[in-house]
Amino acid sequence: MNRNFERSLSAVLSHEGGYVDHPQDPGGATNLGVTIGTARRLGIDIDGDGDTDKVDIRMLTRADAAKVYRAEYWDKVRAGDLPDGVDHAVFDFAVNSGPSRAARYLQAVLGVTQDGVIGPVTVAASRRKDAETIVTRLCDKRMDFLRGLSTFSTFGRGWTRRVSEVEALALDMIAESPVVPEPVQKIPAPSLPSIDLPSLIRETVETVMPTTGTDLPIRIPRPSPVAQVSKAVGAGKWAALGGAIWSGLVISNVVPAPYNSPEFSVVVGTIVQSIAAIIGAYRAPRNAE
């Protein structure tokens, strides 16, 4: 991520150090990690004498180096598009061993084509894979590469310390990475069908109880007190049974949305219990009358 560039650059510069011209370093004269070869290729001529030499390398400032690192390494490995932590691990690898090699090793870790150019496919793959796994495996592969170099006996201790610190900082960046919440899809509340409870009960009564041709209930003699008690008990049992059945259907997710919503469940539960009570009362033993 581009927000990590300055932090990553500071870490890189702490490893690169100031001006050095080690006879066994194939990069030659180097300052702030910028080699004389890179400076010549970019036409850096700080003293304005028309060429790029060791004097120019000595005169390099942090601001000069930042421009080189941004254009030649950070942007070339598309670190700004890589996940937090992965960006730093790849960036430092590119500075130390070249952008193409860093890209190929990252692609090997991600299991995509190793063409040495980080493009949309590599970026997408880096976002699908666990960032900690990428960083750990990339640093392991980087150390395998460094151990195979003929100069490892000379620079190996410093390289090992550097890769270890790169891995530690990359993992810290991952841990500190802000969590981006998944977008919440707004689902409109289901519209509950309107229910005419009195009409529904009346229709149920007319269905359960025998009717005449005039759509009026048949006149039933007033039941005895014993019969009334029997019918009340029957109504209670059936109401409880109906409520239990409906609750069981809702809890077991048998009832589909929106009919399993709390509001709708209360309405339907009341209807079920009412109907069950009517059926229970009607089915009470006739001999109690």
C-alpha positions as CSV (number, residue, x, y, z in Angstrom):
1,M,0.0,0.0,0.0
2,N,1.3,3.5,-0.9
3,R,0.8,4.6,2.7
4,N,3.6,2.3,3.7
5,F,6.2,3.8,1.3
6,E,7.9,6.2,3.8
7,R,8.0,3.6,6.5
8,S,9.4,1.0,4.2
9,L,11.9,3.4,2.8
10,S,13.2,4.3,6.3
11,A,13.7,0.6,7.0
12,V,15.5,0.0,3.7
13,L,17.8,3.0,4.3
14,S,18.7,1.7,7.7
15,H,20.1,-1.4,6.1
16,E,21.7,0.3,3.1
17,G,23.6,2.8,5.2
18,G,25.7,5.6,3.9
19,Y,28.5,5.8,1.4
20,V,30.4,2.5,0.8
21,D,32.7,1.3,-1.9
22,H,33.5,-2.3,-0.9
23,P,35.9,-4.0,-3.4
24,Q,33.8,-7.3,-3.2
25,D,30.5,-5.5,-3.8
26,P,29.6,-5.9,-7.5
27,G,27.5,-2.8,-7.2
28,G,30.5,-0.6,-6.8
29,A,30.3,2.8,-5.0
30,T,27.0,3.0,-3.2
31,N,25.3,5.6,-1.1
32,L,21.9,5.2,0.6
33,G,21.6,2.0,-1.4
34,V,21.8,3.7,-4.7
35,T,24.7,2.2,-6.8
36,I,26.8,4.2,-9.2
37,G,25.5,2.0,-12.0
38,T,21.9,3.0,-11.2
39,A,22.9,6.6,-10.9
40,R,24.6,6.6,-14.3
41,R,21.6,4.9,-15.9
42,L,19.3,7.6,-14.5
43,G,21.7,10.4,-15.4
44,I,22.1,11.6,-11.9
45,D,24.7,14.5,-12.0
46,I,24.4,16.3,-8.7
47,D,27.6,18.4,-9.1
48,G,26.7,19.4,-12.6
49,D,30.0,18.4,-14.2
50,G,28.4,16.5,-17.0
51,D,29.0,13.0,-15.7
52,T,28.1,10.6,-12.9
53,D,30.9,9.6,-10.7
54,K,31.7,8.8,-7.1
55,V,31.4,12.4,-6.2
56,D,27.8,12.4,-7.2
57,I,27.2,9.3,-5.2
58,R,28.7,10.9,-2.1
59,M,26.4,13.9,-2.6
60,L,23.2,11.9,-2.7
61,T,20.6,13.1,-0.2
62,R,17.7,11.2,1.3
63,A,15.3,13.1,-1.0
64,D,17.4,12.1,-4.0
65,A,17.4,8.5,-2.9
66,A,13.6,8.5,-2.3
67,K,12.9,9.5,-5.9
68,V,15.1,6.6,-7.1
69,Y,13.5,4.1,-4.8
70,R,10.0,5.2,-5.7
71,A,10.5,5.0,-9.4
72,E,13.0,2.2,-9.8
73,Y,11.8,-0.2,-7.1
74,W,8.5,0.6,-5.3
75,D,6.5,1.4,-8.5
76,K,8.2,-1.3,-10.6
77,V,7.0,-4.1,-8.2
78,R,3.6,-2.3,-7.8
79,A,4.1,-2.3,-4.0
80,G,1.4,0.3,-3.8
81,D,-1.1,-2.3,-5.0
82,L,0.1,-5.1,-2.7
83,P,-1.3,-5.9,0.7
84,D,0.2,-4.4,3.8
85,G,3.4,-6.2,4.8
86,V,3.7,-7.9,1.5
87,D,4.5,-4.6,-0.1
88,H,7.5,-4.1,2.2
89,A,8.9,-7.6,1.8
90,V,8.8,-7.4,-2.0
91,F,10.1,-3.8,-2.0
92,D,13.2,-4.6,0.1
93,F,13.8,-7.8,-1.9
94,A,13.7,-5.7,-5.1
95,V,16.2,-3.1,-3.7
96,N,18.6,-5.9,-2.6
97,S,18.3,-8.2,-5.6
98,G,16.4,-6.5,-8.4
99,P,12.7,-5.9,-9.2
100,S,12.5,-8.8,-11.7
101,R,13.9,-11.4,-9.3
102,A,11.6,-10.1,-6.4
103,A,8.6,-10.3,-8.7
104,R,9.4,-13.9,-9.9
105,Y,9.9,-15.1,-6.3
106,L,6.6,-13.5,-5.3
107,Q,4.9,-15.1,-8.2
108,A,6.3,-18.5,-7.2
109,V,4.9,-18.1,-3.7
110,L,1.5,-17.2,-5.2
111,G,1.5,-20.0,-7.8
112,V,1.1,-17.7,-10.8
113,T,3.2,-17.4,-14.0
114,Q,6.7,-16.3,-13.1
115,D,7.3,-13.7,-15.8
116,G,9.1,-11.2,-13.5
117,V,6.5,-8.5,-14.0
118,I,3.9,-7.8,-11.4
119,G,0.6,-7.2,-13.1
120,P,-3.2,-7.5,-12.3
121,V,-3.0,-11.3,-12.0
122,T,-0.2,-11.2,-9.5
123,V,-1.8,-8.4,-7.5
124,A,-5.2,-10.2,-7.4
125,A,-3.5,-13.5,-6.3
126,S,-1.7,-11.6,-3.5
127,R,-5.0,-10.4,-2.1
128,R,-6.6,-13.8,-2.1
129,K,-3.8,-15.5,-0.2
130,D,-3.0,-15.1,3.5
131,A,-0.5,-12.2,3.8
132,E,1.5,-13.7,6.7
133,T,2.0,-16.9,4.6
134,I,3.2,-14.8,1.6
135,V,5.7,-12.9,3.7
136,T,7.1,-15.9,5.5
137,R,7.5,-18.0,2.4
138,L,8.9,-15.1,0.4
139,C,11.6,-14.4,3.0
140,D,12.4,-18.1,3.2
141,K,12.9,-18.3,-0.6
142,R,14.9,-15.1,-0.5
143,M,17.3,-16.6,2.0
144,D,17.7,-19.7,-0.1
145,F,18.7,-17.5,-3.0
146,L,21.2,-15.5,-0.9
147,R,22.8,-18.6,0.5
148,G,23.6,-19.8,-3.0
149,L,25.6,-16.7,-3.8
150,S,29.4,-16.9,-3.8
151,T,29.6,-13.7,-1.7
152,F,27.5,-15.1,1.1
153,S,30.5,-15.9,3.2
154,T,31.4,-12.2,3.1
155,F,27.9,-10.6,3.4
156,G,25.8,-13.5,4.6
157,R,25.6,-12.4,8.2
158,G,24.3,-8.9,7.3
159,W,21.9,-10.3,4.7
160,T,20.5,-12.8,7.2
161,R,19.9,-10.1,9.8
162,R,18.3,-7.9,7.1
163,V,15.9,-10.5,5.9
164,S,14.9,-11.3,9.5
165,E,14.2,-7.7,10.2
166,V,12.3,-7.3,6.9
167,E,10.1,-10.2,7.8
168,A,9.4,-8.9,11.4
169,L,8.4,-5.4,10.1
170,A,6.3,-6.9,7.4
171,L,4.4,-9.0,9.9
172,D,3.9,-6.0,12.1
173,M,2.4,-4.1,9.2
174,I,0.0,-7.0,8.6
175,A,-1.0,-7.0,12.2
176,E,-1.6,-3.2,12.1
177,S,-3.4,-3.2,8.8
178,P,-6.8,-1.6,9.2
179,V,-9.7,-4.0,8.8
180,V,-12.0,-3.0,6.0
181,P,-15.5,-4.2,6.7
182,E,-17.4,-6.1,4.1
183,P,-20.1,-4.0,2.4
184,V,-23.4,-4.7,4.0
185,Q,-26.2,-5.4,1.5
186,K,-29.4,-3.7,2.6
187,I,-32.3,-6.0,2.3
188,P,-35.7,-4.4,2.5
189,A,-37.9,-5.6,5.3
190,P,-40.5,-8.1,4.1
191,S,-44.0,-6.8,3.8
192,L,-46.3,-8.9,5.9
193,P,-49.6,-9.8,4.4
194,S,-52.6,-8.2,6.1
195,I,-54.8,-10.6,8.0
196,D,-58.5,-10.0,8.8
197,L,-58.5,-12.0,12.0
198,P,-62.3,-11.8,12.7
199,S,-63.1,-13.0,9.2
200,L,-60.6,-15.9,9.4
201,I,-62.0,-17.1,12.7
202,R,-65.6,-16.8,11.4
203,E,-64.7,-18.8,8.3
204,T,-63.0,-21.4,10.4
205,V,-66.0,-21.7,12.7
206,E,-68.3,-22.1,9.7
207,T,-66.1,-24.8,8.3
208,V,-65.8,-26.8,11.5
209,M,-69.4,-26.4,12.8
210,P,-72.3,-27.7,10.8
211,T,-74.2,-25.0,9.0
212,T,-77.7,-24.6,7.5
213,G,-78.6,-23.4,4.1
214,T,-78.8,-19.9,5.5
215,D,-75.1,-19.8,6.4
216,L,-76.1,-19.7,10.1
217,P,-74.8,-22.1,12.7
218,I,-77.2,-24.8,13.7
219,R,-78.8,-24.0,17.0
220,I,-77.2,-26.2,19.6
221,P,-78.8,-26.7,23.0
222,R,-77.0,-25.0,25.9
223,P,-74.5,-27.6,27.3
224,S,-74.6,-28.7,30.9
225,P,-72.0,-27.4,33.4
226,V,-70.2,-30.7,33.0
227,A,-70.1,-30.3,29.3
228,Q,-68.9,-26.7,29.6
229,V,-66.0,-27.9,31.7
230,S,-65.2,-30.7,29.2
231,K,-65.2,-28.3,26.3
232,A,-63.0,-25.8,28.1
233,V,-60.5,-28.5,28.9
234,G,-60.6,-29.7,25.3
235,A,-60.1,-26.2,24.0
236,G,-57.2,-25.6,26.3
237,K,-55.5,-28.8,25.3
238,W,-55.9,-28.2,21.6
239,A,-54.8,-24.5,21.9
240,A,-51.6,-25.6,23.7
241,L,-51.0,-28.3,21.1
242,G,-51.5,-25.8,18.2
243,G,-49.1,-23.3,19.8
244,A,-46.5,-26.0,20.4
245,I,-46.7,-27.2,16.8
246,W,-46.3,-23.7,15.4
247,S,-43.4,-22.8,17.7
248,G,-41.7,-26.0,16.7
249,L,-42.1,-25.2,13.0
250,V,-40.6,-21.7,13.5
251,I,-37.7,-22.9,15.6
252,S,-36.7,-25.6,13.2
253,N,-36.7,-23.1,10.3
254,V,-39.4,-25.1,8.5
255,V,-41.4,-21.9,8.1
256,P,-40.0,-19.8,5.3
257,A,-39.4,-16.0,5.4
258,P,-41.2,-13.7,5.9
259,Y,-43.6,-15.9,7.8
260,N,-41.0,-16.8,10.4
261,S,-40.5,-13.2,11.5
262,P,-41.3,-12.4,15.2
263,E,-44.2,-10.1,14.3
264,F,-45.8,-12.5,11.9
265,S,-45.2,-15.5,14.2
266,V,-47.2,-13.8,17.0
267,V,-50.1,-13.2,14.7
268,V,-50.1,-16.7,13.2
269,G,-49.5,-18.3,16.6
270,T,-52.6,-16.6,17.9
271,I,-54.7,-17.7,15.0
272,V,-53.4,-21.3,15.3
273,Q,-54.3,-21.4,19.0
274,S,-57.7,-19.9,18.4
275,I,-58.6,-22.4,15.7
276,A,-57.2,-25.2,17.8
277,A,-59.3,-24.1,20.7
278,I,-62.5,-24.0,18.6
279,I,-61.7,-27.5,17.3
280,G,-61.0,-28.8,20.8
281,A,-64.2,-27.4,22.2
282,Y,-66.3,-28.9,19.4
283,R,-64.7,-32.3,19.7
284,A,-65.3,-32.5,23.4
285,P,-67.2,-35.7,24.4
286,R,-70.9,-35.4,23.6
287,N,-71.8,-37.7,26.6
288,A,-70.8,-34.9,28.9
289,E,-73.7,-32.8,27.8
